[in-house]
Amino acid sequence: MHFFTSLVRYHWQPAAWLRVSGGDAATFLQGQFTNELRDLATGGAVYGLWLNVKGKVLADSFVLSGPLAGEFWVGSYFSPATAIRERLESFVIADEVVIEDVTSGWTGVALLGEGATAALAAERRAGFVFRGRRAREESAEWIFPVAETNAVRTQLTGLRELDANEMTRRRIEAGIPAVPADAGPGDLPNEGGLDVAAISYTKGCYLGQEVMARLKSLGQVRRRLLRVAGAGEPSQNLPAALFAGERQMGELRSAARDGSGGFIGLAMLSLLHVTKDAALAFAADAAPTVRLMDAP
């Protein structure tokens, strides 16, 4: 078995891995998920969101089409299985749909770098392989039964393994939110920059669709998740309020060490007052230690 030596790997445990099946599973998921599922081919995956009636982000996930008729798999990096399952089950009325939480029995590895998808797709593998959403560079996910862990690690021997901080740093550098830490139940998808990748404006009705349509028409949000950089170690108590002078501008949602004695992070900030040269601090009227990396 050959893998490109330029690839790196990251072993991870899904926060959610659900099996959704039944005669109505396809239409049920289509009516709940923010992205288009009608053209989902067997083995394919689509990234999207699960919203509430106000259009706020409850969870995100990939939805995959399984090998059996009426079978789908719902997996998330960070959104808890209980949150997704409860969200789905609350809308199952007379639908022929079964939702099973099998998260504990599955695990995963991500390959990152040019050719990652081709490397995993080169031969048939136990479990599921799909394009990931990890960093600026190409990423591919391989989800497999926990019992296969040692065999998979043996297959990937020789590829450098990333630790959690480096994986988080790559995600933040790419401006990719972790849901619900960076964009959650108090936030709209557009505030987290999730509208481009996770929202279909043409698929028809789903929970929260009317709010998304209004936002698309108006084109305005008052807050935005932006990349920031700071001095010293990132706070361990996130979210952490950020101030410009005595005014609170928002909060740092996630952070990672940058390898140079500082940190980079994602902060939800008010667009009404923050400017591109804003200097931010973790306390009112404190010396600024945080700067914006993105234009508001």
C-alpha positions, 0 to 999 in steps of 0.5 A: 500500500502506497501513500504520498510521503508529503501527506500528514495524518491526524487521528481523531474521534468523531463527535457524532457518527449517526446512521439514519435509515428507512423508506423516508430517510432521503426526503426527511433529511432533505427537508432538514439539512441546509444543503442539497442532498438530492444528487448525493451519490452512494459513497458521496458526502455533503457538508451542511448545517442543522438550524433552528427555526430562527436560522441559528446554528445548532450543529454541522455535519457531513451527510453521506449516502450509505451502500444500502437503500435508504441508508445515510450516515451523519458525521461531525468533527465537533457537534455532539451526537446528542445535539444532532440526534435530538434535533432530528428526532424532534421532527420525526412524526409519521416518517419511516426513519430510524436514527441510531447513534453509533459514534462510540464504535467508529473512529477516523483519520484525516490525511492532509496535503495534495493528493490526499483524496486520491491516496485514500481512494486508490483502493477499497477500504473498510468504512467511509472515505470522503473529502474533508473540511480541515484546512487550506490544503486538501484533506480527506477523511477515513472513518472506520470501525474502532476495531480497525484502529491498529491496522490503519495506524500500521498502514499509515506508518511513515506519515507525520502525525499532527497533534491537536494544536497543529490541527487547530492552527491549520483550521484557524489559519483557513478561517474554518469555524468549529461548530458549535464553539466558533459558530453555535446556537447564538449565531447565524451561519453568515456571521460564521462565514458558513453560508458559502460552503453550507447553505443552498439557496435553491433547494427549497424548504428546510428549517431556517430557510426563510431566515437564510433567504432574507439574509441573502436578500439583505446581505448584511450581518452585524457580527463576523467571525474573524481571524486574530493574532495575539501575544503569549499563550491563548486563554484556556477559558474560552470564549473570552471577551475582547475589548477596545478601550472600555467597549466590548467588541466581541469574544475570542471563540477558539485559539491555537499556539502559533509556534512563535510564542503567540497564538492565532484565533477566531473571534466573533466581533461586532462590525459596527465598531471594529476597524482593520487596525483595531487593537484588542485586549482581554479586559476593559481599558487593558493594554492591547495584546490582540490584533486583527488578521482579517479586514472587518 
